[in-house]
């Protein structure tokens, strides 16, 4: 089975929609995804993901099932008396604490307050149920290939929840994906099952944050989700 995780196009967060650039990205993306065969589409309930999916779905004359757990990851923490998203932390807040690199990451001091583990488990349960419905049952660190197939599943969603999905599939801390990777807008992350032993499958990532469809359409990548390359770059987000 092939699993494609698609981040929405360049967002207008204030209106939960796409910018003009985001719409151009989504159109170019649709040229790529509309060629897929034996495909099932799933989408976040948020507008920017729904808008991104709409271009592909129109070309395919298809529809997508909306799944609540594909919304942007809504884990929250309380820090300095303020509620904040959990997955946008400064390096000094976590890199010197080994626990954040382990499977006990959620026991770190950052997560003593809030709902992060509960939200993580909600996404994990939703993903496991979806994959089992498509023939692959999660069993510890691998998947039982109950009904092995070559179908394609496409998830239109967001960077924060994509990081949780990858964390759960690979059994590693989401902190690494949240802070050491960046899925660009309209990017495609591709995972394939490998069944080297009969009935035992693992997901292997052979493409992360692929935006080749943008380059093909002469559309430059967005800076969304990135931060300043140099601290001295005052015109880039800090």
C-alpha positions in Angstrom: 0.0 0.0 0.0 1.1 3.5 -0.7 0.4 6.3 1.9 0.6 9.9 0.7 0.5 12.7 3.3 -0.2 16.0 1.7 0.2 19.4 3.5 -2.3 22.1 2.4 -1.3 24.9 0.1 0.1 28.3 1.2 -2.5 29.3 3.9 -4.5 32.4 4.7 -4.7 31.4 8.4 -6.9 34.4 9.3 -9.7 33.0 7.1 -8.7 29.3 7.2 -8.4 29.3 3.4 -5.7 29.4 0.7 -3.8 32.5 -0.5 -3.6 33.2 -4.2 -0.3 31.4 -4.1 -1.9 28.5 -2.2 -4.5 28.1 -5.0 -1.7 28.0 -7.6 0.1 25.3 -5.6 -3.1 23.3 -5.2 -3.8 23.4 -8.9 -0.3 22.2 -9.7 -0.6 19.5 -7.1 -3.9 18.3 -8.6 -2.1 17.6 -11.9 0.1 15.2 -10.0 -2.5 13.5 -7.8 -5.2 13.2 -10.4 -3.1 10.6 -12.2 -3.4 8.2 -9.2 -5.3 4.9 -9.6 -7.0 2.7 -7.0 -6.9 5.7 -4.6 -8.9 6.7 -1.5 -8.9 10.3 -0.3 -9.2 11.6 3.3 -9.2 15.2 4.5 -8.9 17.4 7.5 -12.1 19.3 8.3 -10.2 22.6 8.2 -10.8 24.9 5.3 -7.3 25.2 4.0 -7.0 21.4 3.7 -10.5 21.1 2.1 -9.7 23.8 -0.4 -6.4 22.1 -1.3 -8.1 18.8 -1.8 -10.9 20.3 -3.9 -8.7 20.8 -7.0 -7.7 17.2 -7.1 -11.1 15.9 -6.3 -12.7 17.9 -9.1 -10.2 16.5 -11.6 -10.8 13.0 -10.4 -14.5 13.5 -10.1 -14.2 12.0 -6.7 -14.8 12.8 -3.0 -12.9 12.7 0.2 -14.0 11.5 3.6 -13.4 14.1 6.3 -11.7 12.8 9.4 -11.6 15.0 12.5 -8.3 13.6 13.7 -6.6 14.9 10.6 -7.2 18.5 11.7 -4.1 20.5 12.7 -2.7 18.9 15.8 -4.4 20.7 18.7 -2.2 19.6 21.6 -1.7 22.5 24.0 0.6 23.3 26.9 0.6 26.1 29.5 3.9 27.9 29.6 4.5 31.1 31.6 0.9 31.3 32.4 -0.2 31.2 28.8 -1.8 28.4 26.7 0.4 27.6 23.7 0.7 25.1 20.9 3.0 22.3 22.0 5.0 21.8 18.8 6.6 25.2 18.3 9.3 25.2 20.9 12.6 27.1 21.0 15.7 24.9 20.9 16.7 25.9 24.4 13.4 24.5 25.7 13.9 20.9 24.7 17.2 20.0 23.0 19.2 19.6 26.2 16.7 17.2 27.7 17.3 13.6 26.5 13.7 12.6 27.4 12.3 14.5 24.4 14.3 12.2 22.1 12.8 9.0 23.6 9.4 7.2 23.5 8.7 8.8 26.9 8.9 12.3 25.4 5.4 13.2 26.8 6.7 12.9 30.3 9.0 15.9 29.9 8.4 19.0 31.9 7.0 20.9 28.9 4.0 18.5 28.8 3.2 18.4 32.5 0.2 20.6 31.7 -2.2 20.4 28.8 -3.7 17.7 26.6 -0.7 16.7 24.4 -0.6 13.0 25.1 -4.4 12.6 24.9 -4.4 14.3 21.5 -1.5 12.3 20.3 -3.3 9.1 21.2 -6.4 10.3 19.4 -4.5 10.8 16.2 -2.7 7.4 16.6 -6.0 5.6 17.2 -7.6 7.3 14.1 -4.6 6.4 12.0 -4.5 2.8 13.2 -8.3 2.4 12.5 -7.9 3.8 9.0 -4.9 1.6 8.1 -6.7 -1.5 9.4 -9.7 -0.7 7.2 -7.3 -0.7 4.3 -5.8 -4.1 5.3 -2.9 -3.3 7.6 -3.3 -3.9 11.4 -0.8 -2.2 13.8 1.0 -4.8 15.9 3.7 -3.3 18.1 6.5 -2.0 15.8 5.1 -3.5 12.5 1.9 -4.0 10.7 0.1 -7.3 10.1 -0.7 -7.5 6.4 -4.2 -8.8 6.8 -5.2 -7.9 3.2 -2.0 -6.9 1.4 -2.7 -4.5 -1.5 -1.2 -1.9 -3.8 -3.9 0.7 -3.3 -3.1 4.4 -2.5 -4.4 6.3 0.5 -4.1 10.1 0.4 -4.4 12.3 3.5 -4.8 16.0 3.0 -3.8 17.6 6.3 -1.2 19.8 8.1 2.4 19.8 9.2 1.8 19.3 12.9 -0.4 16.3 12.5 1.7 14.9 9.8 4.6 14.9 12.3 2.5 12.9 14.7 1.5 10.4 12.0 5.2 9.8 11.1 6.1 9.6 14.8 3.5 6.9 15.4 4.3 4.9 12.2 8.1 4.9 13.1 7.8 4.6 16.9 9.9 7.7 17.5 9.4 11.0 19.4 7.2 13.6 17.5 9.6 16.3 18.8 12.1 15.3 16.1 9.6 15.7 13.3 8.1 18.9 14.7 11.4 20.6 15.1 13.9 18.9 12.8 11.8 18.6 9.6 9.6 20.9 7.6 6.9 19.8 5.3 6.4 22.7 2.8 3.0 23.8 1.7 1.4 21.5 -0.9 4.2 19.0 -0.3 3.8 15.2 -0.7 5.3 12.7 1.7 5.3 9.2 0.4 5.4 6.0 2.4 5.2 2.5 1.0 4.6 -0.8 2.8 7.3 -3.4 2.5 6.3 -7.0 3.1 9.7 -8.8 3.0 8.3 -11.5 5.3 4.9 -12.9 4.5 2.2 -11.1 6.6 4.7 -8.6 8.2 4.7 -5.1 6.8 6.5 -1.9 7.7 6.1 1.6 6.3 9.1 3.0 4.6 9.4 6.6 3.6 10.9 7.2 0.2 10.0 10.8 -0.2 9.5 13.7 2.3 8.1 17.1 1.6 8.3 16.6 -2.2 7.3 19.7 -4.1 8.5 18.6 -7.6 5.0 19.6 -8.9 5.8 23.2 -8.0 9.1 23.2 -9.8 7.4 21.6 -12.8 5.0 24.6 -12.9 7.7 27.2 -12.2 6.1 28.0 -8.8 8.6 28.9 -6.1 8.3 27.2 -2.7 6.6 29.0 0.2 8.4 30.1 3.3 5.5 29.0 5.5 6.5 26.8 8.5 10.1 27.9 8.2 12.1 30.2 10.4 15.2 32.4 9.8 18.2 30.7 8.3 20.4 33.2 10.1 19.5 35.0 13.3 20.7 38.2 11.6 18.1 37.8 8.8 15.6 40.3 10.2 13.2 39.9 7.3 12.7 36.2 8.0 10.5 34.8 10.7 12.2 34.3 14.1 
